[in-house]
Amino acid sequence: MLRRIHGLAAETETDHVTGQHVLTKVILRRFAADSGPDKGLLYPFRLQYPQARHRLIGPDGCGKVPDFIAFASGSAERLWKQTEDKLHDALAAVDNGTLLDSPAHMATIKDTIALHYVRSSAARLVHVRTWVRVLADSRVRWLTSWRPLLEAEFYRAKGFYAAGDQALALFLDQMMQPSIDMAVSGQLFRVRMENLFAQAREWMSGMGLEILSPASGEFLIGK
């Protein structure tokens, strides 16, 4: 993970993408009006603000989370794009009923499901909550069951033994600070999303795929 973070750190700030879609525009366009004065537009509905005034907007302006990935977002966007660029043709195969005849298009649909499972506000929330819990648990363990190891590391670093619990706890906080900095900067989340996407793709590749088409209305990808 650290090697990957160091490799991604070479990206410049000019590569950063501020408005990042968590729902791909290829799918959003399929829900936009296909004719009339509202052609190409749709109504975004935000569950956090159910009473807000809703206005028509294009796919470019909705389905976004600002700075969803704060670190090395440019390469992340390019990674997602590898799947999104193939989605139009895969959905066309859904429309004409030939999807199940094409392993490549089926793989694209599965990858798209994996992508939207990973690239979501829920996934980021789980990441943050898990990180906070693991950090707290680790700190407790270092000061209790792993204390001998911490004391040995203190002696190795300082050349003398810790004077007491407070000195040992302060030393531990200094040891953990780089990890905290990586979490706050979004570095850990960036690498976690990349790894989780690879895992989700592998998991989905072994799953069956069923396409349900309504008698009328619009096609929806679901899980």
Buried (B, 14 or more C-beta within 10 A) or exposed (E): EEEBBEEBEEBEEEBBBEEBBBBBBBBBBBBBEEEEEEEBBBEBEEEEEEEEEEEBBEBEBBBBBEBBBBBBBBBBBEBBEEBBEBBEEBBEBBEEEEBEEBEEBBBBBBBBBBBBBBBBEEBBEEBEEEBEEEBEEBBEEBBEEBBEEBBEBBEEEEEEEBEEEEEBBEBBEEBBEEBEEBBEEBBBBBBBBBEBBEEBBEEBEEEEEEEEEEEEEEBEBEE
